[in-house]
Amino acid sequence: MPINWALAGPGKIAKQVARDLAGIDRYFFGVASSDPSKAAEFADSYGVQKVFESYQQMFADEAIGAVYIANINPQHYPLAKLALQAGKHVLVEKPFTLNALQAGELQEIANSNSLVVMEALWSRFLEHWLALPEITKNLGGVKSVEADFSVNISHVERLTDPKLGGGALLDLGVYPLSLIQMLLGKADSIKVRGELQGGVDKNLRAELSYSGAKAIFTTGFDSEGPVEAKIVCSDGHIEIEKNFYEQARMRVFDKEGNQISEITPNHPGRGMQQQFLWFEQVIKEGRLEAEIFTQRDSLDVMEMMDDIRNQLGVIYPGE
């Protein structure tokens, strides 16, 4: 890579990212884990040059320019903070942090040190999502959005544990909520209902109100849903098929219901390398954020997730 990237947390998502990066002949320079054996195994499997004994040692290495934080949710904030304080640019896996207070602090540290910190919400950098702002503008503006991300993965133990940042919202609901925020911004108000399990949300339905528009999203880790999205505009509508957050087919219809265009993204692999390319371009151009996915965008989503969790009574240790 033009920038030497380090990886914190060589788990499942990191392996997917590494495969996508390898598809464009790019590889992590360094890796660290709380379990050194996992870091060594990852390095052997994915062409990583250097294995570090600790996160602190890795962040201190002057050869590293940027860090990708792929650990479990509660570790995003403290590790990103350490990396920023060590002078590294940081790409943080979604959800950006556990709450908006943590997100704002990371952004403040980054900005004051002329560093880039960005949430790794990879869907925002896929071809069909990138095309949505212009398409909806041409269709007269968004009137409503409906999106679902519900999947039965209740066997994943960390999802039911507050100490591990569990719940459907932070892991799954962040995708439809980010889609809504991209199109409509931060909601004027939110009404939510849902069910809890072990102190975290196992499913929910949120209704977001805007001036002249509305949005609804559903999410849950206890049942299978359509995992689709529909965007209604003044002069037509858009349908994104399953799985809307991945490289799914998106069809555009006019006011009479006639299909006028479609996009099926064709990025290498899952397309997770796209966020790294955008991130590097931001650094190259000397900016602090990507215009297509700003700090305010992530903060809006975090603030809305705080609101939703507060209504449901989901509180993480230390909040």
Backbone hydrogen bonds in HBPLUS format (Angstrom, degrees):
<---DONOR---> <-ACCEPTOR-->    atom                        ^
c    i                          cat <-CA-CA->   ^        H-A-AA   ^      H-
h    n   atom  resd res      DA  || num        DHA   H-A  angle D-A-AA Bond
n    s   type  num  typ     dist DA aas  dist angle  dist       angle   num
A0065-GLY N   A0004-ASN O   2.94 MM  61  5.41 156.8  1.99 141.9 149.5     1
A0066-ALA N   A0004-ASN O   3.36 MM  62  6.55 162.3  2.39 149.6 148.4     2
A0029-PHE N   A0005-TRP O   2.76 MM  24  5.43 149.2  1.86 149.3 159.8     3
A0030-GLY N   A0005-TRP O   3.29 MM  25  6.72 155.8  2.35 140.9 146.0     4
A0006-ALA N   A0066-ALA O   2.88 MM  60  6.31 148.7  1.98 148.8 159.1     5
A0068-TYR N   A0006-ALA O   2.83 MM  62  6.20 162.6  1.86 163.5 168.0     6
A0007-LEU N   A0030-GLY O   2.87 MM  23  6.19 149.4  1.97 134.2 142.9     7
A0032-ALA N   A0007-LEU O   3.00 MM  25  6.44 147.8  2.11 166.6 175.6     8
A0008-ALA N   A0068-TYR O   2.96 MM  60  6.18 170.9  1.96 162.9 162.0     9
A0070-ALA N   A0008-ALA O   2.79 MM  62  5.85 168.0  1.80 167.5 171.6    10
A0009-GLY N   A0032-ALA O   3.18 MM  23  6.53 172.0  2.19 166.7 167.4    11
A0011-GLY N   A0009-GLY O   2.91 MM   2  5.70 137.8  2.09 104.7  92.9    12
A0015-LYS N   A0011-GLY O   3.07 MM   4  6.34 145.9  2.19 149.2 158.5    13
A0016-GLN N   A0012-LYS O   3.22 MM   4  6.59 152.8  2.30 148.2 154.9    14
A0017-VAL N   A0013-ILE O   2.99 MM   4  6.28 159.2  2.03 149.8 155.6    15
A0018-ALA N   A0014-ALA O   2.85 MM   4  6.02 160.1  1.89 146.5 152.2    16
A0019-ARG N   A0015-LYS O   3.05 MM   4  6.23 153.0  2.12 143.0 149.4    17
A0020-ASP N   A0016-GLN O   3.11 MM   4  6.41 157.3  2.16 146.6 152.3    18
A0021-LEU N   A0017-VAL O   2.86 MM   4  6.13 157.4  1.91 155.9 162.7    19
A0022-ALA N   A0018-ALA O   2.89 MM   4  6.02 155.6  1.95 144.4 151.4    20
A0023-GLY N   A0019-ARG O   3.12 MM   4  6.34 134.9  2.33 136.3 147.7    21
A0023-GLY N   A0020-ASP O   3.19 MM   3  5.07 128.7  2.47  90.3 103.7    22
A0024-ILE N   A0021-LEU O   2.98 MM   3  5.47 154.9  2.05 110.4 118.2    23
A0026-ARG N   A0021-LEU O   2.88 MM   5  4.99 151.3  1.96 127.8 132.3    24
A0025-ASP N   A0022-ALA O   2.94 MM   3  4.60 158.2  1.99 106.2 106.2    25
A0050-LYS N   A0029-PHE O   2.93 MM  21  6.19 150.0  2.02 151.8 160.9    26
A0031-VAL N   A0050-LYS O   3.05 MM  19  6.56 137.0  2.24 154.0 166.9    27
A0052-PHE N   A0031-VAL O   2.97 MM  21  6.15 172.9  1.98 165.1 166.1    28
A0038-LYS N   A0035-ASP O   2.89 MM   3  5.54 135.6  2.09 120.2 131.4    29
A0039-ALA N   A0035-ASP O   3.39 MM   4  6.82 149.9  2.49 146.0 154.5    30
A0040-ALA N   A0036-PRO O   2.99 MM   4  6.28 159.6  2.03 151.5 156.4    31
A0041-GLU N   A0037-SER O   2.98 MM   4  6.12 157.3  2.03 142.2 148.5    32
A0042-PHE N   A0038-LYS O   2.94 MM   4  6.05 157.8  1.99 143.9 150.0    33
A0043-ALA N   A0039-ALA O   2.94 MM   4  6.13 160.6  1.98 148.7 154.0    34
A0044-ASP N   A0040-ALA O   3.07 MM   4  6.31 156.9  2.13 147.3 152.5    35
A0045-SER N   A0041-GLU O   3.08 MM   4  6.27 150.1  2.17 144.3 152.5    36
A0046-TYR N   A0042-PHE O   2.89 MM   4  5.95 145.9  2.01 155.8 164.1    37
A0048-VAL N   A0043-ALA O   3.16 MM   5  4.39 151.4  2.25 123.1 128.4    38
A0058-MET N   A0054-SER O   3.18 MM   4  6.40 155.2  2.24 141.9 148.4    39
A0059-PHE N   A0055-TYR O   2.84 MM   4  6.12 163.8  1.87 160.0 164.1    40
A0060-ALA N   A0056-GLN O   3.09 MM   4  6.18 138.0  2.27 140.0 150.5    41
A0061-ASP N   A0058-MET O   3.16 MM   3  5.39 156.7  2.22 106.5 113.6    42
A0064-ILE N   A0061-ASP O   3.21 MM   3  5.83 162.2  2.25 115.6 120.7    43
A0089-HIS N   A0065-GLY O   3.25 MM  24  6.46 169.1  2.26 149.8 146.4    44
A0067-VAL N   A0089-HIS O   2.86 MM  22  6.29 152.7  1.93 151.7 158.8    45
A0091-LEU N   A0067-VAL O   2.88 MM  24  6.22 166.3  1.90 163.3 167.6    46
A0069-ILE N   A0091-LEU O   2.88 MM  22  6.26 159.0  1.92 157.0 164.1    47
A0093-GLU N   A0069-ILE O   2.91 MM  24  5.84 163.1  1.93 158.6 163.0    48
A0075-GLN N   A0072-ILE O   2.95 MM   3  5.75 152.8  2.03 130.6 138.8    49
A0076-HIS N   A0073-ASN O   3.15 MM   3  5.56 162.0  2.18 115.9 121.2    50
A0079-LEU N   A0075-GLN O   3.17 MM   4  5.98 161.3  2.21 147.3 153.1    51
A0080-ALA N   A0076-HIS O   2.93 MM   4  5.85 155.9  1.99 146.7 154.5    52
A0081-LYS N   A0077-TYR O   2.92 MM   4  5.98 156.5  1.98 152.4 159.1    53
A0082-LEU N   A0078-PRO O   3.09 MM   4  6.28 157.0  2.14 141.2 146.7    54
A0083-ALA N   A0079-LEU O   2.97 MM   4  6.19 159.6  2.01 148.3 153.9    55
A0084-LEU N   A0080-ALA O   2.91 MM   4  6.09 160.9  1.95 150.1 155.0    56
A0085-GLN N   A0081-LYS O   2.93 MM   4  6.09 160.8  1.96 149.6 155.2    57
A0086-ALA N   A0082-LEU O   3.04 MM   4  6.23 125.6  2.34 134.8 148.6    58
A0086-ALA N   A0083-ALA O   3.12 MM   3  5.03 135.0  2.33  92.5 105.4    59
A0088-LYS N   A0083-ALA O   3.04 MM   5  5.51 163.6  2.07 147.9 146.7    60
A0087-GLY N   A0084-LEU O   2.86 MM   3  5.06 158.6  1.90 109.3 114.6    61
A0090-VAL N   A0116-VAL O   2.82 MM  26  6.26 161.1  1.86 161.9 167.5    62
A0118-MET N   A0090-VAL O   2.98 MM  28  6.56 150.2  2.07 153.6 163.1    63
A0092-VAL N   A0118-MET O   2.79 MM  26  6.13 162.2  1.82 160.9 166.3    64
A0120-ALA N   A0092-VAL O   2.55 MM  28  5.36 162.2  1.57 143.2 141.1    65
A0103-ALA N   A0099-ASN O   3.19 MM   4  6.49 158.6  2.24 145.6 152.0    66
A0104-GLY N   A0100-ALA O   2.84 MM   4  6.01 165.6  1.86 155.5 158.0    67
A0105-GLU N   A0101-LEU O   3.14 MM   4  6.33 151.7  2.23 142.9 150.3    68
A0106-LEU N   A0102-GLN O   3.10 MM   4  6.39 160.7  2.14 152.4 156.5    69
A0107-GLN N   A0103-ALA O   3.05 MM   4  6.33 162.0  2.08 152.3 157.3    70
A0108-GLU N   A0104-GLY O   2.95 MM   4  6.11 152.3  2.03 143.7 151.4    71
A0109-ILE N   A0105-GLU O   2.96 MM   4  6.22 161.6  2.00 152.7 156.9    72
A0110-ALA N   A0106-LEU O   2.97 MM   4  6.16 166.4  1.98 151.9 155.7    73
A0111-ASN N   A0107-GLN O   2.89 MM   4  6.01 170.3  1.90 150.9 154.0    74
A0112-SER N   A0108-GLU O   3.01 MM   4  6.06 161.7  2.05 147.7 152.7    75
A0113-ASN N   A0110-ALA O   3.09 MM   3  5.30 144.1  2.23 102.4 113.1    76
A0115-LEU N   A0110-ALA O   2.82 MM   5  4.65 176.0  1.83 140.3 140.8    77
A0114-SER N   A0111-ASN O   3.24 MM   3  5.03 169.9  2.26 104.6 105.8    78
A0124-ARG N   A0121-LEU O   3.03 MM   3  6.02 151.4  2.12 132.0 136.6    79
A0125-PHE N   A0122-TRP O   3.08 MM   3  5.66 163.5  2.11 116.8 122.1    80
A0126-LEU N   A0123-SER O   3.11 MM   3  5.38 172.0  2.12 118.4 118.4    81
A0130-LEU N   A0126-LEU O   2.93 MM   4  6.10 163.2  1.96 163.1 168.8    82
A0131-ALA N   A0127-GLU O   3.11 MM   4  6.29 137.7  2.29 139.9 150.5    83
A0132-LEU N   A0129-TRP O   3.18 MM   3  5.28 145.2  2.31 101.5 111.2    84
A0135-ILE N   A0131-ALA O   3.14 MM   4  6.28 163.7  2.16 156.7 161.7    85
A0136-THR N   A0132-LEU O   2.86 MM   4  5.92 174.6  1.86 165.5 166.0    86
A0137-LYS N   A0133-PRO O   3.11 MM   4  6.16 148.5  2.21 136.4 145.3    87
A0138-ASN N   A0134-GLU O   3.01 MM   4  6.25 155.5  2.07 146.1 152.1    88
A0139-LEU N   A0135-ILE O   3.04 MM   4  6.32 128.5  2.31 138.9 153.2    89
A0141-GLY N   A0136-THR O   2.83 MM   5  5.24 155.4  1.89 161.7 153.6    90
A0140-GLY N   A0137-LYS O   3.12 MM   3  5.32 155.4  2.19 111.5 112.4    91
A0235-ASP N   A0139-LEU O   2.76 MM  96  4.81 149.6  1.85 160.5 153.8    92
A0234-SER N   A0141-GLY O   3.14 MM  93  6.01 141.2  2.30 154.3 165.7    93
A0143-LYS N   A0232-VAL O   2.71 MM  89  5.58 170.6  1.72 154.6 155.8    94
A0214-LYS N   A0143-LYS O   3.08 MM  71  6.55 145.3  2.20 139.2 148.2    95
A0144-SER N   A0232-VAL O   3.15 MM  88  5.16 156.8  2.21 140.8 141.9    96
A0232-VAL N   A0144-SER O   2.86 MM  88  5.16 158.2  1.90 146.3 153.2    97
A0145-VAL N   A0214-LYS O   3.12 MM  69  6.70 137.0  2.32 136.2 148.7    98
A0216-ILE N   A0145-VAL O   2.87 MM  71  6.33 153.6  1.94 156.6 165.2    99
A0146-GLU N   A0230-LYS O   2.91 MM  84  5.27 156.4  1.96 153.1 160.1   100
A0230-LYS N   A0146-GLU O   2.79 MM  84  5.27 156.8  1.84 155.0 162.1   101
A0147-ALA N   A0216-ILE O   3.09 MM  69  6.61 150.6  2.18 152.5 161.5   102
A0218-THR N   A0147-ALA O   3.08 MM  71  6.65 147.7  2.18 147.5 157.4   103
A0148-ASP N   A0228-GLU O   3.07 MM  80  5.75 148.6  2.17 158.1 167.5   104
A0149-PHE N   A0218-THR O   2.97 MM  69  6.38 154.8  2.04 148.6 156.1   105
A0225-GLY N   A0150-SER O   2.89 MM  75  4.67 147.5  1.99 133.5 123.4   106
A0151-VAL N   A0220-GLY O   2.97 MM  69  6.33 155.6  2.03 160.5 159.7   107
A0153-ILE N   A0151-VAL O   3.03 MM   2  5.97 114.3  2.48 114.0  97.4   108
A0153-ILE N   A0221-PHE O   2.94 MM  68  5.25 142.6  2.09 121.9 131.8   109
A0156-VAL N   A0153-ILE O   3.01 MM   3  5.86 171.0  2.02 125.7 128.7   110
A0159-LEU N   A0156-VAL O   3.14 MM   3  5.88 149.4  2.24 119.7 127.4   111
A0160-THR N   A0157-GLU O   3.12 MM   3  5.82 160.1  2.16 120.2 125.3   112
A0161-ASP N   A0158-ARG O   3.23 MM   3  5.18 167.5  2.24 108.0 110.1   113
A0167-GLY N   A0159-LEU O   2.72 MM   8  5.20 133.3  1.94 125.4 135.8   114
A0164-LEU N   A0161-ASP O   3.00 MM   3  5.41 149.8  2.09 111.2 120.4   115
A0166-GLY N   A0161-ASP O   3.08 MM   5  5.10 149.5  2.17 132.9 135.5   116
A0165-GLY N   A0162-PRO O   3.03 MM   3  5.00 162.9  2.06 110.3 111.1   117
A0168-ALA N   A0201-ASP O   2.77 MM  33  5.83 156.3  1.82 152.7 160.8   118
A0172-LEU N   A0168-ALA O   2.76 MM   4  5.40 159.9  1.80 153.8 160.5   119
A0173-GLY N   A0168-ALA O   3.01 MM   5  6.14 162.2  2.04 133.3 138.9   120
A0174-VAL N   A0169-LEU O   2.87 MM   5  5.99 115.5  2.30 162.4 168.5   121
A0175-TYR N   A0172-LEU O   3.12 MM   3  6.03 159.4  2.16 124.7 128.6   122
A0177-LEU N   A0173-GLY O   3.06 MM   4  6.12 163.6  2.09 156.8 161.9   123
A0178-SER N   A0174-VAL O   2.93 MM   4  5.80 145.8  2.05 131.7 140.5   124
A0179-LEU N   A0175-TYR O   3.03 MM   4  6.30 152.6  2.10 149.3 156.8   125
A0180-ILE N   A0176-PRO O   2.98 MM   4  6.24 161.5  2.02 148.9 153.2   126
A0181-GLN N   A0177-LEU O   2.87 MM   4  6.10 161.2  1.91 147.4 153.1   127
A0182-MET N   A0178-SER O   2.91 MM   4  6.02 154.5  1.97 144.4 150.9   128
A0183-LEU N   A0179-LEU O   3.24 MM   4  6.49 146.9  2.35 143.8 151.6   129
A0183-LEU N   A0180-ILE O   3.14 MM   3  5.28 124.2  2.47  98.1 111.7   130
A0184-LEU N   A0180-ILE O   2.78 MM   4  5.86 155.5  1.84 158.4 166.2   131
A0185-GLY N   A0181-GLN O   2.73 MM   4  4.22 144.7  1.85 117.6 125.3   132
A0188-ASP N   A0209-SER O   2.83 MM  21  5.67 146.2  1.94 162.8 173.6   133
A0209-SER N   A0189-SER O   2.90 MM  20  5.34 171.7  1.91 158.2 160.1   134
A0191-LYS N   A0207-GLU O   2.90 MM  16  5.16 158.9  1.95 146.3 153.3   135
A0207-GLU N   A0191-LYS O   2.75 MM  16  5.16 167.4  1.77 159.0 163.4   136
A0193-ARG N   A0205-ARG O   3.09 MM  12  5.59 153.8  2.16 148.2 156.1   137
A0205-ARG N   A0193-ARG O   2.85 MM  12  5.59 154.3  1.91 165.0 173.8   138
A0195-GLU N   A0203-ASN O   3.07 MM   8  5.59 146.7  2.18 137.2 146.3   139
A0202-LYS N   A0195-GLU O   2.87 MM   7  5.86 159.9  1.91 148.5 155.3   140
A0197-GLN N   A0200-VAL O   2.72 MM   3  5.44 153.6  1.79 156.5 165.8   141
A0200-VAL N   A0197-GLN O   3.25 MM   3  5.44 165.5  2.27 109.1 113.5   142
A0221-PHE N   A0202-LYS O   2.90 MM  19  5.71 149.0  1.99 152.3 160.3   143
A0204-LEU N   A0219-THR O   2.86 MM  15  5.62 148.0  1.96 163.4 165.5   144
A0219-THR N   A0204-LEU O   3.09 MM  15  5.62 155.5  2.15 154.2 157.6   145
A0206-ALA N   A0217-PHE O   2.93 MM  11  5.50 171.0  1.94 166.2 168.3   146
A0217-PHE N   A0206-ALA O   3.04 MM  11  5.50 156.4  2.10 149.4 157.0   147
A0208-LEU N   A0215-ALA O   2.72 MM   7  5.00 169.6  1.73 153.5 156.8   148
A0215-ALA N   A0208-LEU O   2.95 MM   7  5.00 147.7  2.05 146.8 149.4   149
A0210-TYR N   A0213-ALA O   3.00 MM   3  4.96 146.3  2.12 154.8 145.6   150
A0213-ALA N   A0210-TYR O   3.40 MM   3  4.96 174.0  2.41 102.3 104.0   151
A0244-PHE N   A0227-VAL O   3.20 MM  17  6.30 164.4  2.22 146.5 151.2   152
A0229-ALA N   A0240-ILE O   3.11 MM  11  5.12 162.1  2.14 144.8 148.0   153
A0240-ILE N   A0229-ALA O   2.84 MM  11  5.12 174.6  1.84 156.1 156.7   154
A0231-ILE N   A0238-ILE O   2.85 MM   7  5.01 163.9  1.87 147.1 152.6   155
A0238-ILE N   A0231-ILE O   2.77 MM   7  5.01 151.5  1.85 144.8 154.3   156
A0233-CYS N   A0236-GLY O   2.77 MM   3  5.24 160.5  1.81 159.0 161.4   157
A0237-HIS N   A0253-PHE O   3.10 MM  16  5.29 145.1  2.23 122.8 133.1   158
A0253-PHE N   A0237-HIS O   2.82 MM  16  5.29 166.7  1.84 173.6 172.9   159
A0239-GLU N   A0251-ARG O   2.93 MM  12  5.30 162.2  1.96 153.3 159.3   160
A0251-ARG N   A0239-GLU O   2.83 MM  12  5.30 161.3  1.87 156.6 159.3   161
A0241-GLU N   A0249-ARG O   2.97 MM   8  5.64 170.8  1.98 170.4 168.8   162
A0246-GLU N   A0243-ASN O   2.91 MM   3  5.55 163.4  1.93 125.4 131.1   163
A0248-ALA N   A0246-GLU O   2.85 MM   2  5.51 137.9  2.03 102.6  90.6   164
A0250-MET N   A0263-ILE O   2.76 MM  13  5.16 161.4  1.80 152.0 158.6   165
A0263-ILE N   A0250-MET O   2.78 MM  13  5.16 153.1  1.85 147.0 156.4   166
A0252-VAL N   A0261-SER O   2.84 MM   9  5.21 170.9  1.85 154.7 152.2   167
A0260-ILE N   A0252-VAL O   2.73 MM   8  5.73 163.1  1.76 150.1 156.0   168
A0254-ASP N   A0258-ASN O   2.84 MM   4  5.42 155.1  1.90 146.4 151.5   169
A0257-GLY N   A0254-ASP O   2.99 MM   3  5.30 160.9  2.02 112.2 118.0   170
A0271-GLY N   A0268-PRO O   3.06 MM   3  5.60 127.3  2.35 144.8 143.4   171
A0274-GLN N   A0271-GLY O   3.27 MM   3  5.81 160.3  2.31 112.2 117.6   172
A0276-PHE N   A0273-GLN O   3.07 MM   3  5.37 128.7  2.35 104.7 117.8   173
A0277-LEU N   A0273-GLN O   3.22 MM   4  6.61 153.0  2.30 151.8 159.3   174
A0278-TRP N   A0274-GLN O   3.04 MM   4  6.36 159.8  2.08 154.6 159.6   175
A0279-PHE N   A0275-GLN O   2.97 MM   4  6.02 157.2  2.02 139.1 146.1   176
A0280-GLU N   A0276-PHE O   2.92 MM   4  6.10 162.5  1.95 148.9 152.9   177
A0281-GLN N   A0277-LEU O   3.09 MM   4  6.25 147.6  2.19 138.6 147.3   178
A0282-VAL N   A0278-TRP O   3.03 MM   4  6.36 151.1  2.12 150.9 158.0   179
A0283-ILE N   A0279-PHE O   3.18 MM   4  6.57 159.3  2.22 150.0 154.8   180
A0284-LYS N   A0280-GLU O   2.89 MM   4  6.12 163.5  1.91 149.8 154.8   181
A0285-GLU N   A0281-GLN O   2.97 MM   4  6.14 149.6  2.06 146.1 153.2   182
A0287-ARG N   A0282-VAL O   3.05 MM   5  5.34 161.4  2.08 161.0 157.3   183
A0286-GLY N   A0283-ILE O   2.98 MM   3  5.10 158.6  2.02 107.4 114.0   184
A0293-PHE N   A0290-ALA O   3.02 MM   3  5.26 151.6  2.10 107.1 116.0   185
A0297-ASP N   A0294-THR O   3.14 MM   3  5.11 124.1  2.47  92.3 106.1   186
A0298-SER N   A0294-THR O   3.37 MM   4  6.83 159.5  2.42 149.7 151.8   187
A0299-LEU N   A0295-GLN O   2.96 MM   4  6.20 161.1  1.99 151.4 157.5   188
A0300-ASP N   A0296-ARG O   2.76 MM   4  5.89 156.2  1.82 149.1 155.0   189
A0301-VAL N   A0297-ASP O   3.17 MM   4  6.45 162.8  2.20 149.1 152.8   190
A0302-MET N   A0298-SER O   2.93 MM   4  6.21 160.4  1.97 150.7 156.4   191
A0303-GLU N   A0299-LEU O   2.86 MM   4  6.04 159.5  1.91 152.1 157.3   192
A0304-MET N   A0300-ASP O   2.96 MM   4  6.21 155.0  2.02 149.7 156.7   193
A0305-MET N   A0301-VAL O   2.88 MM   4  6.11 151.6  1.96 147.7 156.0   194
A0306-ASP N   A0302-MET O   2.88 MM   4  6.13 148.9  1.98 144.7 153.4   195
A0307-ASP N   A0303-GLU O   3.08 MM   4  6.32 156.0  2.14 142.3 148.1   196
A0308-ILE N   A0304-MET O   2.97 MM   4  6.22 161.4  2.00 147.9 152.5   197
A0309-ARG N   A0305-MET O   2.89 MM   4  6.06 166.9  1.90 151.0 154.5   198
A0310-ASN N   A0306-ASP O   2.85 MM   4  6.01 156.0  1.91 148.3 155.7   199
A0311-GLN N   A0307-ASP O   3.03 MM   4  6.29 154.2  2.09 148.7 155.0   200
A0312-LEU N   A0308-ILE O   3.08 MM   4  6.36 145.3  2.20 143.9 153.6   201
A0313-GLY N   A0309-ARG O   2.73 MM   4  5.82 128.2  2.00 144.4 159.1   202
A0314-VAL N   A0309-ARG O   2.92 MM   5  4.97 160.1  1.96 140.2 142.3   203
A0319-GLU N   A0316-TYR O   3.06 MM   3  5.77 160.4  2.10 147.1 147.6   204
